[in-house]
Amino acid sequence: MKTTVEISDALLERARELAAARSTTLREIFEEGLRNVIDSSVERKPKYKMRDLSVGGKGPAPKLSWEEIRDMIYKGRGA
């Protein structure tokens, strides 16, 4: 697709120099720059961070059988 953009003479000259140094075209330089701007704006969205809702403790609980867990739950409740 063709389009027209206005850029400063100095920026155009730098882009031409870069294209020549890379043995590539101005089009490829412009496309690479535009991709970089778009990609960086997508990456800068804040990533979701879960709040730390942990409570104090002494590490993982010891392995218990279901019967032991049930007994602990119902202890003092008539079971």
C-alpha positions as CSV (number, residue, x, y, z in Angstrom):
1,M,0.0,0.0,0.0
2,K,1.3,3.4,-0.8
3,T,0.9,6.4,1.5
4,T,2.4,9.8,2.0
5,V,4.0,10.9,5.3
6,E,5.8,14.1,6.1
7,I,9.0,13.7,8.1
8,S,11.9,16.1,8.8
9,D,14.7,16.3,6.3
10,A,17.2,15.4,8.9
11,L,15.3,12.2,9.9
12,L,15.0,11.2,6.2
13,E,18.7,11.7,5.7
14,R,19.5,9.5,8.7
15,A,17.1,6.8,7.4
16,R,18.7,6.9,4.0
17,E,22.2,6.6,5.6
18,L,21.0,3.6,7.6
19,A,19.4,2.0,4.6
20,A,22.6,2.4,2.7
21,A,24.7,1.0,5.5
22,R,22.5,-2.0,5.8
23,S,22.2,-2.5,2.0
24,T,18.4,-2.3,2.3
25,T,15.6,0.0,1.2
26,L,14.0,3.0,2.9
27,R,10.7,1.0,2.9
28,E,12.3,-1.7,5.0
29,I,13.7,0.8,7.4
30,F,10.3,2.5,7.8
31,E,8.5,-0.8,8.3
32,E,11.0,-2.0,10.8
33,G,10.7,1.2,12.8
34,L,6.9,1.1,12.7
35,R,6.9,-2.5,13.8
36,N,9.2,-1.7,16.7
37,V,7.0,1.2,17.9
38,I,3.8,-1.0,17.7
39,D,5.5,-4.0,19.4
40,S,6.9,-1.9,22.2
41,S,3.5,-0.3,22.9
42,V,1.9,-3.7,23.2
43,E,4.7,-5.0,25.5
44,R,4.4,-2.0,27.8
45,K,0.9,-2.9,28.9
46,P,1.1,-3.6,32.6
47,K,1.1,-7.3,33.2
48,Y,-1.4,-8.6,35.7
49,K,0.3,-9.2,39.1
50,M,-1.5,-11.1,41.7
51,R,-1.4,-9.5,45.2
52,D,0.4,-11.4,47.9
53,L,-2.4,-12.6,50.2
54,S,-0.3,-15.2,52.0
55,V,-0.3,-15.3,55.8
56,G,2.4,-16.3,58.2
57,G,3.1,-19.9,58.8
58,K,5.7,-22.5,59.2
59,G,5.7,-24.0,55.7
60,P,3.6,-26.8,54.2
61,A,1.5,-28.9,56.5
62,P,2.5,-32.4,57.2
63,K,0.9,-35.1,55.0
64,L,-2.3,-36.3,56.7
65,S,-4.7,-38.9,55.7
66,W,-8.3,-38.0,54.9
67,E,-9.4,-39.6,58.2
68,E,-7.0,-37.5,60.2
69,I,-8.1,-34.3,58.4
70,R,-11.8,-35.2,59.0
71,D,-11.0,-35.9,62.7
72,M,-9.2,-32.5,63.0
73,I,-12.2,-30.7,61.4
74,Y,-14.8,-32.2,63.6
75,K,-12.7,-32.3,66.8
76,G,-14.8,-30.8,69.7
77,R,-18.0,-30.9,67.6
78,G,-19.3,-34.2,68.9
79,A,-17.8,-36.4,66.3
